[in-house]
C-alpha cells in the first residue's frame, strides 16, 4: 500500500502540470484585417463600396458587385473573406 506522501506528491505533480498543458493549448487571438486591407480586397474583386463599418466582429458593407447588383456584404474580419451577400431590393 502506498503511503500518503507519494500520493500527495503525485497529486501535486498533476495539479501543477494541468495549467501548463491548458496554456500550451490556448491560442493567441488572430489579428483582424485592417479597414484599408478589406477595402482594397473588395475593390480588387470588382466591388464598389458605398459604406463600410465594423459590427459584432465582422465588417459589413453596402456595395455594388461586379455585375452591378446593389447589396450588403458581411466580411470575416480575420480572413477578409465575404461570408454573405444580400441583394438590396
N, C-alpha and C positions, 0 to 999 in steps of 0.2 A: 504494500500500500504506500502511496506517495505521501510524504509529509506536506504540511501546509506551506512551507517556504518555497518549494519548487512550483507548486500550483500558483502561488502568488506571483512568482517570477514570470511564469508563462502568461498569466493574466495581464500583467504589466506590459510585457512584450507585445501582446496582441493589441492592447489599448493604445500603445504608443505608435504602432505601425498603421493602424486604421486611418487616422487623419492624414498621414503621409501618402497613403495609397489614394485617398479621396482627392487630395491636392494634385497628385500626378494625373488623375483622370480629368480634372477640371480644365476647361479650355478658356483661353482669353477670348473676350468677345471680338467678333470680327469687325473690322473697320467699315464704316459706311462710305459709300461713294460720295464725293462732293457734288454739290449742285451743278457747278460748271461741267464736271465729268458726265453727269446724267444728261444735261442739255446737249453737250457735244455728241454723245452717243445717239440720242434721239434724232438730232439733226442729220447725223451720218446715215441713219436708216431712212431718211426721207420725211420725217415728221416735222411739221411746223408747229411750234409751241406758242400757245396763246397765254397760258398761265401755268405756273407750277408751284407746288408747295409740299411741305413735309406734313404728313398726318398719320398718327399712330405708328410711326416707324417705317412708313412707306412714302415714296414720292407719289404724288397724284398730279396729273397734268391734263389740261384741256388742250387738245391738239387737233390738227388736220393731218390725216395719214397720207401716205404716198399716193393713194387713189382718190384724194380729195374728199374723204369722208370725215366729217367732224365727229369727235368723240372724246372720251375721257379714258386715260390710261392709268393703271396702278403699276408702280415700278418697285421692284425689290431694292431696298436701299443698300444692300451689301453687294449683290451681284450686278445690279443695274439692269436686270432682265425685266421686260414687260411681262407682267403676270396676268393682266386683264385689260381688254379693250372693250369699252361700251360705246357703241354709236349713239350720238345725240339725235333726237327726232327733229 
